[in-house]
Amino acid sequence: MFELKQLKQLVTVAESGTLSKAAELLHLSQPALSRSMQKLEEELQVSLFERQKNKISLNQNGEMAMEYARKVLRQSQDLITHIRVLDRRQHTISVASCAPTPLWEIKPMLSAIFPEITISTVIKGKNQLLQGLNEDTYQMVIMPEPLIAPDIYCTKYGDEHLYFSLPPDHPLSGCKELPFKSLDGETMLLLSQIGFWHDLHIQKMPNTHFLIQEELFAFGELVKASALPSFTSDIIIKRAGSASNRINIPISDIEANVTYYCLCKSNQKKKLLPFFEKLKNE
């Protein structure tokens, strides 16, 4: 029976127009490629080429064989891709979140529960989270609101409350709480890759000049050394503490308080059940 490599060779010969060019592209000698095509003809029991002294071209049989060869090669590649994706999913739990802080606890929890499985995490927008969940790109997503749907399992994860982080000499550093608009128009430090919080800051503080920092460590060092306001949250303060030269003031807008929810497809619940049970017992 013919092999996939022969079908690839057939397509390459057809697209190249000459055996010599096809042999060069396939890293074969021209005699070896010629023998392989002759063997393919023997297997099919038909002639595929019109052969002239210095030229070779597909005959009608060859044209049909080439079209089927292309389909078979595409299907074989699809088979490889889908099998590899399935295998990767069996050995990987992909989690996408609307914000970074839930992943700080969720990823270690999953790693402890499933030590033989790779835990992959990423931060995405809300629309991308739902699309990725529906397409099985992610086995679990973390959203800033619940979702009620027949094929979705949804459970509460936890809360996060946003704060302004101000230097002590800032005019508003003595306030008990502040709305977003109180600092709108100032220059502020802002960490990138903070998910939906980024869009919220832009929406609520349209006149603010944000100095966006890409790297977490550099951002932390800059906050310590700078007199510019920035943001923090109760989760960040609990995990990393607060800089001694900073005063953290709760933001009073309702949008500054978020409840996170873990979502997965119903057919993934059984696999993730140990995580969900641990979450409820925490």
N, C-alpha and C positions, 0 to 999 in steps of 0.2 A: 504494500500500500504506500502511496506517496506520503511525504512528510510536509509539515508546515513550512520548513525552510525552502522546499522546492516551490511552494506557492509564492513565497516572498520573492524568490529568484525570478519566477515567471512575471510577476508584476514589475519587478525592477527592469527586466529585459524589455518589457513592453513600454515602460515609461522612458527608458534610456534610448531606445532605438537601435542600439548596437550591442553585440555581445561584449566587445572590448570595454565599452564604457560601463556596462552593467557589472562586468567582472571586477572592474576597478572599484566601483561603489560597494560591492559585496566583499571585497578583499579576497577574491578568488582568482585563480589563473583562468584564462579564457578556455583552455581545453577542459578544465574541471567543470566549469559552468556549462559548457556544451554537452558534456557527458551527463550532467545532472538533468538537463532539459530533455535529452534523448531518453533517459530513464523514465522521466515523467510521462513522455509520450507512450512509452511501452506499457506503463502502468494503466494509462487511460485507454490504450489500444486505438489511439487516433493520432493523426499528425496535427501539430499546433502551429507550425511555422511555414512560411514561404521562404525557402532558402535560395539565395543567389550567391554569386561568387564573393562579393564584399558586403553583402547586406542580408539582414534577417528581419522578417516582419511577421506579425501574427496573421494567421488565416482566420476564417470564420469560426472554426473550432477554438482557436486560440483566444479570440476576442471573448467568446462566451466563458471559456475557462478562466480568463483573467478577471471577469466580473464576479464570478463565483469565488475566485481566490481572494479577492478584496473583501468580500462578505465574510468568508471564513476567517481571514486574518483579523478583521474587526471583532468578530464574535469571540475569537480566541483571546484577544486582548481584553475584551469585556469580562470574559470568564476569569482571567488572571486578576484583573482589578477588583471584581466583586468578591472573589474568594479571599484576597488579601485584606480587603476592607472588613469582611466578616471575621476573619481571624484576629485582626487588630481590635475589633470591637469586643471579641471574647476575652481579650487580654488587657483591655484598656477601658477605664471609665472616664468619659469626657464630660467635664463640668464647665458650664459657661455661666458667668455672673454679670449682673447689671452694675456691680461695684466691687472694688477689691477686698474690702474688709471681711465679708463673709467667707471668702476663700482662705483667709488666714487660719481659720479653725476647721473648716470643712475638709480641706485637702489633707491635713494630718489625721483627722478622724477617719477618713476613707482609707488612707494608707495603713492605719493601724488595724482596721477591720478586714481589709483585703490586701494582705502583705504580698501576695503573688501577682497582683494586678497593678499595672501602671495607671497613675491618676494624672490626667491631663486637664489643665485649667486655662481658661481664657476669659477676658472681659469683652462683652459685646453690648450693643444697643438692644433695647427691648424688642423691637421688631425682628432683629437678627436672632435673638434668643428663641422666640417662638417658632421662627422658620426653621432654625437648626434642630429644635426639639421635634417638630413635625417630620423633618427629613431624616431623623435619627443620626444627625451629626453629633448631637450631644445627648447623653443618657440622662443628664439632669441639668436643670437651669435654676438660677436664683433670680427671682423677680421682686420688684418693690411693691407689688400688689398681688392679691390672690387671683387665681383663674379657676373658674368652675366650668368644667367640660366633661362629657361622658367618658372620654378616653384618657383623661389626665388625672393623675394623683397629685394633690397639692396639700402641703402642710407648712405651718408656720416655722420659721427658723429663729428669728430674733429681731431686735430693734437696734436702730442707730440714730443718735441725736447729734446734729451738727453744731459746732461752736465757732465763733471768731477767736482767733489767737492773736492777741494784741500785745505790743510792748507796754511796759508800765506807764510810760509817759504819754501814751496816746490819749487824746482828749476824752475818749469814751471808755477808757479802761476801768472806770469806777462803776459802770452800769451793771445791774443785775442780769439784764437780758437786752438783746438788741434785735431789731428787724434787719433784713437784708438791706433795705433802702438806706439805713443809717450810714453805711460805708460806701454806698454807690457813688462812683466818681473818683474814688481814691485809687492809688496804685497798690496792687496786692500780689503776693506770691501765690502761685497755683501749681499743684502737681498735675502732670498729665496722666492719662490712663486711669481716670477715676470714674469711668462709666457715666451713668445718668447724672451724677452730681455735676459734671462739667457743663452739660446743657442747662441744668437748673441755675447754676451760677450766672451764666451768660444771660439767661432769661430774666432773673431777678435783679441783676446788677448790670444793666446794659451800658452804663456810662463808665464802668470800672476798667482800668487798664491792668490786665492780668499779665504778670511775668511768669510764663509757663516753664516749669522745670521738668525735664524728662526722667531724671534719675533720682530714686527715692533717697539714697544716702546724701547726695549733693543737696537735695531739697531740704533735708533735715538740718544739715550744716548751715545752709543759707538762712533758714529760719532763726537758728540760734544767734547768728552774727548780724542779722538785719533788723532794722527798725520798721520794716514794712509789715502790715497785717497779713494774716494768712488764715486758712481754715484748719480745724481739727475736729475730732468727734470723741464721744465717750468711749468708743471701742479703741481708738488710737491711744487715748490717754490711759486707758486701762492696760493696754498691751505694752506701750513704749514709754509711758510716763509723759510728763509735760516739762518743757524747758524751763529752767529756773527764772529766765528773764522774760517769761510770757504769762499773760493773764488770759484765761479761757472763759469766754462769756457765751452762754447759750443763745442761739438764734431763735427768736420768738415765732417766726413764720411757721405755719403748720407744715409747709413743704420741707422744713429742715428736720422733720421727724419722720423716719421711714420704718416700716415693718417689712422684713424680708420673708419670702416664701420659697420653699424648695418644690420644684415641679418635676415630674417625670411622667412618661407614658405609663398607662396602666399595666402594659405587658412588661415593663421594667421594674415594677414595684417589688416583685418577689426577689429579684436579684439585689435590690438596694434596701430590702427590708431590715437587715441588721443595722444599717446606718440610721434609718428612720426611727427604729426602736431606741437606739442609743440617744438620738436627738431628743426624744420625748422624756427620757430619763435624766437628761442633763439638768 
